[in-house]
Amino acid sequence: MDMKEYSACVAAAFAAVKARVPFVPQVAIILGSGLGELAEAVNDPVIIPYGEIPGWKVSTAPGHIGRLLCGTIGGVPVVVMQGRLHCYEGYTPWETTLPVRVFGLWGVKTLIVTNASGGVNWDYSAGDVALITDHINLTGLNPLTGPNNTEWGPRFPDMSEAYSKRLLSIAKEAAAALQLPVHESVYIGMAGPSYETPAEIRMARALGADIVGMSTVHEVIAANHMGMEVCGISCVSNQAAGMNGGKLSHQEVLDQMSRSSEKVAYLISKMLELYHVHDGQ
């Protein structure tokens, strides 16, 4: 697929979604593995399964339902992705970031990305919540590879504040109001789907990473390319490979996320309430 075809694909997906939703969301939220509970907080949602959107790939990873919910949370118009797309499913970075392109065309100004992560930092425990301050892309891929669509953004977008300091401040304010301890963390993105080796985790720690996962970085790059403000929230599902002597499994991730998703949902709901106030809506 060349850029002309891809742009047409994004435009078709956007037209299909826009035709079913009678408002423009202010905030898009991408829910990670097992973090679907926030979907319950969406008021009067318009629900659109991914399979009903042209060009929008279907989630195949466990814990990712695969549908859009468009409504409001805390008075803020939102679009929520209940399940994301990953390159390890066999999709290209262009395909996994097509939703972000649709949100950008729609006029969404803010993107909140969530994920389940492994704790690389020795001080982190399963169930901890981390606010992402920066990332390291070690997937070997970039959604901006290939021709650039100048209508979406510049050829060489700046990434010096990939995660908005303003939104980080709002997230910290929300966490304080909920008396929820949070870390400020650097996320390192790996390709997956195999979990990292202990040596790779030692490398990640040496590079300055606090948490590790198999998503997020491409979405954040595409959002920055389109001029969106980004906030990243991660829930630590386990200590990473080699840190406690145990084996890793995706079921362990989903089980921990089931226990932790409620507090992430509360945090984002409170954040949106404060976002509503800060933006003078």
C-alpha positions as CSV (number, residue, x, y, z in Angstrom):
1,M,0.0,0.0,0.0
2,D,1.4,3.4,-0.9
3,M,0.7,6.7,0.9
4,K,-2.1,7.7,-1.5
5,E,-3.9,4.4,-0.9
6,Y,-3.3,4.6,2.9
7,S,-4.6,8.1,3.1
8,A,-7.7,7.1,1.2
9,C,-8.1,4.1,3.6
10,V,-7.9,6.5,6.6
11,A,-10.4,8.9,5.0
12,A,-12.9,6.0,4.4
13,A,-12.6,4.8,8.0
14,F,-13.0,8.4,9.3
15,A,-16.1,8.9,7.1
16,A,-17.7,5.6,8.4
17,V,-17.1,6.6,12.1
18,K,-18.2,10.2,11.7
19,A,-21.4,9.1,10.0
20,R,-22.4,7.2,13.2
21,V,-21.3,9.7,15.8
22,P,-23.1,13.0,16.1
23,F,-20.3,14.9,17.9
24,V,-16.5,15.4,17.7
25,P,-14.7,13.8,20.7
26,Q,-12.2,16.0,22.6
27,V,-10.3,13.0,24.0
28,A,-9.4,9.6,22.5
29,I,-8.5,6.8,24.9
30,I,-6.8,3.6,24.0
31,L,-7.3,0.8,26.5
32,G,-4.6,-1.8,27.0
33,S,-4.7,-5.4,27.9
34,G,-7.3,-6.1,30.6
35,L,-8.0,-2.4,31.1
36,G,-11.5,-2.4,29.6
37,E,-13.3,-1.4,32.8
38,L,-13.2,2.3,31.8
39,A,-15.6,1.4,29.0
40,E,-18.3,1.0,31.6
41,A,-17.9,4.7,32.5
42,V,-18.8,5.9,29.0
43,N,-22.3,7.5,29.1
44,D,-24.8,6.7,26.4
45,P,-22.2,5.2,24.1
46,V,-22.4,4.7,20.4
47,I,-20.7,1.3,20.0
48,I,-18.9,0.5,16.7
49,P,-17.2,-2.9,16.4
50,Y,-13.9,-2.6,14.5
51,G,-15.0,-5.1,11.9
52,E,-17.7,-2.5,10.8
53,I,-15.1,0.2,10.0
54,P,-13.5,-0.1,6.5
55,G,-9.7,-0.6,6.7
56,W,-9.8,-0.9,10.6
57,K,-8.1,-4.1,11.6
58,V,-9.6,-6.5,14.2
59,S,-7.9,-7.0,17.6
60,T,-6.8,-10.6,18.0
61,A,-4.9,-10.4,21.3
62,P,-6.5,-11.8,24.4
63,G,-8.0,-9.0,26.6
64,H,-8.8,-6.7,23.6
65,I,-12.5,-6.8,22.7
66,G,-12.1,-4.7,19.6
67,R,-14.7,-1.9,19.5
68,L,-15.1,1.9,19.7
69,L,-17.3,3.5,22.3
70,C,-18.2,7.1,21.6
71,G,-19.9,9.1,24.4
72,T,-19.0,11.2,27.4
73,I,-17.0,10.7,30.6
74,G,-17.2,13.4,33.3
75,G,-18.8,15.7,30.8
76,V,-16.0,15.3,28.2
77,P,-16.9,13.9,24.8
78,V,-14.6,10.9,24.3
79,V,-13.9,8.1,21.9
80,V,-12.6,4.9,23.6
81,M,-10.8,2.1,21.9
82,Q,-11.7,-1.0,23.8
83,G,-8.7,-3.0,22.5
84,R,-5.8,-1.9,20.4
85,L,-3.8,-3.3,17.5
86,H,-0.3,-4.6,17.7
87,C,2.4,-5.3,15.1
88,Y,3.0,-8.7,16.7
89,E,-0.5,-9.7,15.4
90,G,1.0,-9.3,11.9
91,Y,-0.2,-5.8,11.3
92,T,2.1,-3.0,9.9
93,P,2.7,0.2,11.9
94,W,0.5,2.0,9.4
95,E,-2.3,-0.4,10.2
96,T,-1.9,-0.3,14.0
97,T,-1.9,3.6,13.9
98,L,-4.8,4.0,11.5
99,P,-7.1,4.7,14.5
100,V,-4.9,7.5,15.6
101,R,-4.9,9.0,12.1
102,V,-8.7,8.8,12.1
103,F,-8.8,10.6,15.5
104,G,-6.5,13.3,14.1
105,L,-8.7,13.9,11.1
106,W,-11.7,14.0,13.3
107,G,-10.3,16.9,15.3
108,V,-9.5,15.0,18.5
109,K,-6.9,17.1,20.4
110,T,-5.9,14.8,23.2
111,L,-4.9,11.1,23.3
112,I,-4.7,9.0,26.4
113,V,-2.8,5.7,25.9
114,T,-2.9,3.0,28.5
115,N,-1.1,-0.3,28.7
116,A,-0.1,-3.2,30.8
117,S,3.6,-3.3,31.4
118,G,6.4,-5.3,33.1
119,G,8.3,-3.6,35.8
120,V,11.9,-3.0,35.0
121,N,12.6,-0.7,37.9
122,W,13.4,-2.8,41.0
123,D,11.2,-0.4,43.1
124,Y,8.0,-1.3,41.1
125,S,5.6,-4.0,42.1
126,A,2.6,-5.7,40.4
127,G,-0.4,-3.4,40.5
128,D,1.6,-0.1,40.6
129,V,0.4,2.7,38.3
130,A,2.9,4.5,36.2
131,L,2.5,7.9,34.4
132,I,4.7,7.7,31.3
133,T,7.0,10.7,30.9
134,D,9.0,9.5,27.9
135,H,9.6,6.3,25.8
136,I,12.3,4.4,24.1
137,N,11.3,2.7,20.8
138,L,13.2,-0.5,20.4
139,T,10.6,-2.2,18.2
140,G,12.7,-1.6,15.1
141,L,9.7,0.0,13.4
142,N,8.3,3.5,13.0
143,P,4.8,4.4,11.6
144,L,6.3,7.4,9.8
145,T,8.5,5.2,7.6
146,G,7.8,5.8,3.9
147,P,6.3,8.8,2.2
148,N,5.0,11.6,4.4
149,N,1.5,13.0,4.2
150,T,2.2,16.7,4.8
151,E,-1.5,17.3,5.5
152,W,-1.0,15.2,8.7
153,G,2.3,16.5,9.9
154,P,5.9,17.3,9.1
155,R,8.5,14.9,7.7
156,F,10.6,15.2,10.9
157,P,8.2,15.8,13.8
158,D,9.7,16.9,17.2
159,M,9.5,14.3,20.0
160,S,11.1,16.3,22.8
161,E,7.7,16.4,24.6
162,A,6.1,13.2,23.3
163,Y,4.1,13.0,26.5
164,S,2.5,16.3,27.4
165,K,3.8,17.9,30.6
166,R,0.5,19.7,30.9
167,L,-1.5,16.5,30.8
168,L,1.1,14.8,33.2
169,S,0.4,17.6,35.7
170,I,-3.4,17.0,35.4
171,A,-2.8,13.3,35.8
172,K,-0.7,13.8,39.0
173,E,-3.4,16.2,40.3
174,A,-6.0,13.5,39.7
175,A,-3.9,10.8,41.4
176,A,-3.4,13.1,44.4
177,A,-7.1,13.7,44.7
178,L,-7.7,10.0,44.7
179,Q,-4.8,9.3,47.1
180,L,-3.4,7.0,44.5
181,P,0.4,6.5,44.5
182,V,1.9,6.8,41.0
183,H,5.4,6.5,39.5
184,E,6.7,8.8,36.8
185,S,8.3,6.4,34.3
186,V,10.1,5.8,31.1
187,Y,8.5,3.2,28.9
188,I,10.5,1.0,26.6
189,G,8.6,-0.6,23.6
190,M,9.7,-4.0,22.3
191,A,8.3,-5.8,19.3
192,G,7.1,-9.0,21.0
193,P,5.2,-11.2,21.1
194,S,7.8,-13.2,23.1
195,Y,8.5,-11.8,26.4
196,E,11.9,-10.2,26.9
197,T,14.9,-12.2,28.1
198,P,16.6,-11.3,31.4
199,A,19.5,-9.9,29.4
200,E,17.2,-7.6,27.5
201,I,15.6,-6.4,30.7
202,R,19.1,-5.6,32.1
203,M,19.7,-3.7,28.9
204,A,16.4,-1.8,29.3
205,R,17.3,-0.9,32.9
206,A,20.7,0.3,31.8
207,L,19.1,2.5,29.1
208,G,17.0,4.2,31.7
209,A,13.7,2.4,31.3
210,D,11.3,1.8,34.2
211,I,8.6,-0.3,32.5
212,V,8.5,-2.4,29.3
213,G,5.7,-3.4,26.9
214,M,4.8,-4.3,23.3
215,S,2.6,-1.4,22.3
216,T,2.0,2.4,22.7
217,V,5.2,3.8,21.1
218,H,3.9,3.8,17.5
219,E,0.5,5.3,18.5
220,V,2.4,8.1,20.4
221,I,4.6,8.8,17.4
222,A,1.6,9.1,15.1
223,A,-0.3,11.3,17.5
224,N,2.6,13.7,17.9
225,H,3.0,13.8,14.1
226,M,-0.6,15.0,13.9
227,G,-0.1,17.6,16.7
228,M,-2.1,15.8,19.4
229,E,-1.4,16.1,23.1
230,V,-0.6,12.7,24.6
231,C,-0.8,11.3,28.1
232,G,0.4,7.8,28.9
233,I,-0.8,5.6,31.8
234,S,0.6,2.2,32.5
235,C,-0.3,-0.5,35.0
236,V,2.5,-2.8,36.1
237,S,1.3,-6.3,35.7
238,N,4.4,-8.1,36.9
239,Q,8.1,-7.8,37.5
240,A,9.9,-8.3,34.2
241,A,11.9,-11.4,33.1
242,G,14.7,-12.5,35.5
243,M,13.7,-10.3,38.4
244,N,11.9,-12.8,40.6
245,G,12.9,-16.2,39.2
246,G,9.3,-16.9,37.9
247,K,8.0,-17.7,34.5
248,L,5.9,-15.0,32.7
249,S,2.5,-15.6,31.2
250,H,-0.2,-13.5,29.5
251,Q,-2.8,-15.0,31.9
252,E,-0.8,-13.5,34.8
253,V,-1.0,-10.1,33.0
254,L,-4.8,-10.4,32.5
255,D,-5.4,-11.5,36.1
256,Q,-3.4,-8.6,37.5
257,M,-5.1,-6.2,35.2
258,S,-8.5,-7.5,36.3
259,R,-7.5,-6.6,39.9
260,S,-6.0,-3.2,38.9
261,S,-8.3,-1.9,36.1
262,E,-10.7,-0.2,38.5
263,K,-8.1,2.2,39.9
264,V,-6.9,3.1,36.4
265,A,-10.5,3.7,35.4
266,Y,-11.0,6.0,38.5
267,L,-7.7,7.8,37.6
268,I,-8.7,8.5,34.0
269,S,-12.3,9.5,35.0
270,K,-10.9,12.0,37.6
271,M,-8.3,13.2,35.1
272,L,-11.1,14.0,32.6
273,E,-13.1,15.8,35.3
274,L,-10.1,18.0,35.9
275,Y,-9.4,18.3,32.2
276,H,-12.9,19.6,31.8
277,V,-12.2,22.3,34.4
278,H,-8.7,23.2,33.2
279,D,-9.9,23.7,29.7
280,G,-12.7,25.9,30.8
281,Q,-15.4,23.7,29.3
